[in-house]
Each structure stands twice: as structure tokens, then as C-alpha cells.
Amino acid sequence: MAPKVHFLREKQEQRKPRTQWTMCVAYLQEDGSEIVYDRIPSFTKVETDSHIGFHQNHRVVIRNWRLCRDDYRSPDTIKLLMREVNEWKQFRHRHIVKFVGLADTLAYIPSIVYPYYKNGNILQYLEKNPRADVLRLLHGVASALAYMHTREVPAIHGSVKSTNVLIDDTGEALLNDYGMTRVPDFAIHFARPTNLVFQEARWLAPEFFNYELVQNDRMGSTPETDTYSFGMLCLEVYTGQKPFAERRFHADDMLDVGRGAHPLRPNPDKYPLVTDDIWDIMQACWQLKPENRVKMPVVKELFALQRIMQAIETPSGK
């Protein structure tokens, strides 16, 4: 047995310096500048792999899509990607992640590049900083969505959830992944739609499960579906749990949502930050009919008002 153990240890030692061989080089399409990144993904989603790298002494994330053979050969795939990217490039807002560029990597289509934020997403940040100002963070996200929805041609995020809200080095919330995981009109081209829909279903509006609620035959993401998902994001942030945490969320649960079911109010003793006013905002986001949901510019102002009330009640900032 001893020789075998010795042999295995030698193999393990040989693997230790492996990191230096996993580094790859990509080039930013905009200016040809170099990005050095680890080809082993640092984190993944159903439809993407994300790699951490360095670009001009700054840490960045390179996001690659998992494509089937037909997808990467289709010109529609590139066209769809470029449509979303070109819109993201135009955004100029404090609470939207900056688009760095497109990179040519080992992937079959260009990869998205954006800044890396060490604080992670909003739930990861709150876990490490439980005294952080939740109202300020959610107000930032609401501001980003209000900005997007009130553009001359309204921009739709398509996947408002905690994993798509990053926290920068100053503790501000930034909305990420604009259009990149849209269900179903974008992601169906890039991912395995069935798996993705089941993962996203807890955040999806009733009209995804009840065609009778669809307005003007516009099946897919709309400003109203973003608003609904924002309400679910609020619930996530205040409870630290995914929406409908008490449910396993199968097809029957989706049908219930299509008929108007929404999450139960969290126990006020356990979650005192979910005040009557905050719960009313969430419910306004969850109205069954899309046309009855509150607009994001209004939500933005409601959170601004909540921040003012909080400052009055706790003038010391504690």
C-alpha cells in the first residue's frame, strides 16, 4: 500500500502549480487591449460561465455562454447578443454595472466583460454586513429600473433578482446582467430553457404562466414583469430567502402564480424591517394584472420617502 500512497502524493504535488497553466489571454474588441483570465470558471449559472481576470490592472469578469452547436453557428445568436450589448453600452447610471466591452476568447461568440466587485451580490454583502442600509440598496436598484423603463425606448432588464444585484466598493447596489438572462425571449437562444425557467420561476410574473394576462400579445419580459420581479427581490433581501421559500415550486406552483398567488408576509417578529409600508410596496409590485402594477419611478420615490422617514426616526444614523 505504501508505494501506491507515495505515488498518489507525487501526483498531487505535480498538480499544485497547475494554476499557472490555466491562465488564458483574451483581447478586448474595442481597443485590442489584453485581458489575462483563468480559464476555469469562478462561478456559474445555468446558461453562463464567469471567469475572473485582469484588464489594465483592474479585476474584471469575463462571461461566456454555454451554447449548443446550432446556437453558435446561427447568425441570429450574434445579432441578439449585439442588440442587448449595444443598449447596455448606452446606459449612464450610478446604479447600473458599467459595460467594459466584448472580448474574443476561446468561446464561440464574444464574451461580455464587466468590472469585478469583491463584495459579491446583495445577499452575500448583507450576510457579511447585517447592519447595512437595506432601504438605500433597494432604492438604488429601483432608481436603475426607473431609469431603464423611462428611456425613449424602454429598456427591460428581464431577470431582476439578488444574484444580479452587485455591491461596489462604496457599498452601493448596482444592477447587473442587463438583458443577458431574459426569459424567454433571450435565454432560449443561449441556454437550456426548461432548466432556466424552473430556476427563474420564483421571480417570474403571473403572465408567464397565464397567457390570458398577456398584454397586446407581448409574451416575454416587459417593464411590468421587471416590477413584479423587483417585489420578489425586496422579499429576498429582507428575508435572506428565495421567493416562495415554503414551496418546492413545481408546475402546480407556477399555475398558482398564474392565478394570482404570491408569497405570504414574513413573520414581523422575525423580520421587523418588513413594515406595513414596505409590505404594501411589495404587494403593489405583485398585482395580478400587469396594468395594475405600480410603475418603477413611483417605487423609486416610495423608497426615497421610506429613507427620509428612517432618517427622521433614527437621526443618529444608527
N, C-alpha and C positions, 0 to 999 in steps of 0.2 A: 504493500500500500504506500510505503514511504516514497519510492521513486515516482509513483503516479501523482502524489500530492506535490512533490517537488516540481514535476513537470507543469502542473496546473499553475503553481505560483510563478514559474518562469513566464508562462503565457500572460498572466495578469500583469506582471511587470512590463512586459513588452507593449501592453495596451495603454499604459499610463500616459506616454507622450502623444497619444493619439490626437489630442486636441489640435495640435499644430497642423495636422493633415486634414482637418475638417474645415479649414478656412477657405473661403472662395472669394473671388473678386467679381463685382458687378459694376456696370457703368451707367451713370445717370444719363438718360436720353437727352435731357435739356442742355447739358454742357459737357458731357463726356467725362465728368469727374468720377473718381474711383470710390467704390464702396467695398470695404472688406467685411465679410459677414460669415457667420458659422452656418454651414450647410445643414446642420442638424437643427430642426425647429426648436425654438424655445417654448412656444406654446401653440396650440392648435385649436381649430374649430371644425365643425363638420365639413365645411367647404373650403377651408384655407389652412395653410401652414405659415407661421410667422417666425422670422429669423432676426436675431439681433446683430447689428453690425455697426461700423463706424464710417462716417462721412464727414470729411473736413473737421476732424477732432470732435465731432458730436455723435452721440449714440443715436441710432435710428432703428426702425423696424422695417424689414422687407417682407411684404405679404405676398405669398404665392397661392394660386388657386389649384385645387385638385380637379383635374379635367379628365374626362374620358376622351378616347381617340377622336370621336366625331366632333366634340366641342372645340378642341384646339385647332382643328382643320377648318372650322366654319368661319367665314368672314364676318358673320353676324356676331360671333363672340367678341372679336376685337372691336367692332362697331359699338356694341353695347357697353363694353368697358370704357371706351374713349368718351362716350356720351356722358357717363357718370363722372369720369375723371375731369373732363373739361368744365363741368359745372362746379365740382369741388374746388378747382383752381380759382374760381371767381369769388369764392367766399372770403369775406374780410370781417371776421367777428372774433371778439375776445374769447368766446366760449366754444369755438369750433377748432378742432385739431388742424394744424397747418399741413397742407399738402406739400411735401418736399419735391416729389417727382415720380417718374416712371423709370424703372431700371431694367436693363437687359441682363437676365440671369440664366441659370440652367433651365428655368421653366419654359414652357412652350409659348406663353404670352407674356407681355411686360408685367412686371411686379410693381405694386404700389409701395411707395416709400414715405414714411412719416416719422416724426420725432418719437424717440423712446422716452417714456416717463416712468421713473423709478417708483413712484407712488402706486402704480398699478391702477386698477379700476376703482370705482367709487366704493364698492363694498369692501375691497381689500384695504382701502385707505381708512374707512371708518372702523374697521376691526382693530387697526393699529392706533387710531386716533378717535376714540369714542366720544371725546368732548368737542369734536369738530362741529362747525355750524352747518347743520343739515339744511336749514332754510336757505342759506347762502348758496350751497351747492345746487339745490334743486332750482333756485331762482336763476342760476347761471344756465342750466340746461333749458329751462323754459324760455330764457332770452334767446338762446341759439335757435330753438324751434320756431319762435315767433319771427325771428329774422328770416329764416328759410321760407316760412309759409307766406310771408308778406312781400316777397320779391315779385317783380313784374310778372315773371313766370314762376309760380310757387314751386319751391324745391321740397321734395319729400324724402325724409330720412329712410324710412322703411323698416327699421329694426331698433327702436328705442328700448333699451334695456341696460341693466347695470354693467354688463361686460363691454358695452360700447360707450361708457362714460369714463374717461380717464381723468386723473388728477395731476396737474402740473406741479412744478417745484414750489410754487407760491400757494398751493392749496386751493386752486381754482378748478372747477369742473369744466371739462372740455368734451364736447360731443364728437365721437369718432365714427369711422366706417360709414360715411355718408353713401347711401345707395349700394354699398358693397354686399349687403346680405339681404337685399329686398326680397320679400316673399309675396307672391310667387313670381313676379314678372322679371326679376333679375337673377335670383339664385337658381332658378330652374335651369339656367344655361350653364351654371358653373358647378352645381353640387348634385347630391342625391336628394331630390326634392322631398321624397317621403320622409327620410330621416330628419331633414331640416325642418319640415313643417311640424313634426312631432316635438322637436326641441323648442321651436319658436311658439308653439300653440298657446302656451300660457300667457303670452303677451299680445296675442292677435285679437283684433276686434271681431265682434259678432258677425259682421258681413262676410268674413272669410268662411264662415260655416253656415250661412243662411243667405242664399242668393236673393231672396225677397227684399233684403235690406240694402242691396247694392244700388247706388245712385247712378243714373244715366248709363247703365251697363258698364261702369268703370270698375271691373273686377281687378283688385290689386291694391297696392298701397296708395293712400290719399292723405291729405292733411288731417282728416278726421281719424284715420287709423293711427297716425302718429300721436294724436291727442289721447286716444284710448290707451296706447302703449305707455305714454308718459304717466298716466294714472297708475299703471302697473309698476312702473319704475319707482314712483313715490312709495308704493306699498313695499317694494323690495328694500328700499333704502331705510325706511322706518322700522321694518321688522327684521331685516337681515335674511329673509327667506324669499324664495321664488313665489310668484303668484299662485294661488290655489294650492298652497303647500300641503293642505289636508287631503288633496286628491292625487291619485296616481296619474290622472289625466290621459284617458284613452278616448276612443271615438265618442263614447256616450257623453263624456265631459265636454267635448267640443260642441256636440249638439246642444247641450245645456247652455253653453255660452251663446250659441246662435239664437237661443230663445230668451236671452237676457240675464242669465246667471252671472253674478260677479262675486268676488271674494267677500267673506264675512269680515266685519270690522274687528280689528285686533283688540285683545283684552286691554282696556285702558289702564288697568293697574300694572300690567307688564310693559305696555308701550304708551306711556303718558304723553309722548310727543305727538301722537296721533290725536290731536284735539278735534273738537266738533268742526272747527273751521277747515282744518286740513282734510278731515274725512269728507266734508261737503265738496271740496275741490276734487278729490278723487272720484266721488260719485258723479260729479258734473262731467268728468272725462269719460265715464263709463256708460253714458246714456245709450240705450239700445239703438236708437235711430241715429245715424251719423249726423244728420242735420240738426239734431238737438244737443249735440255736444258743445261744450264751451270751446271758444277759439283760443289758440295759444297766446296771442297778445293779451287776452284777458287773464289767462292763467299767470302770465308773467307779472301783470300788475297785482294780482291777488297775492302772489308770493312776496312781492315788494311790500305790500301792506302788512303781511304777516311779519316781515323783518322789522318794520317800523314798530309794530306792536310789541315784538320781542324786545327791542331796544328800550322801549318805554318801561316795560315790566322789569327788565334787568339792566338798569343804567350803568352798572359797573362792568357790564360785558361778561359777567360770569354765567 
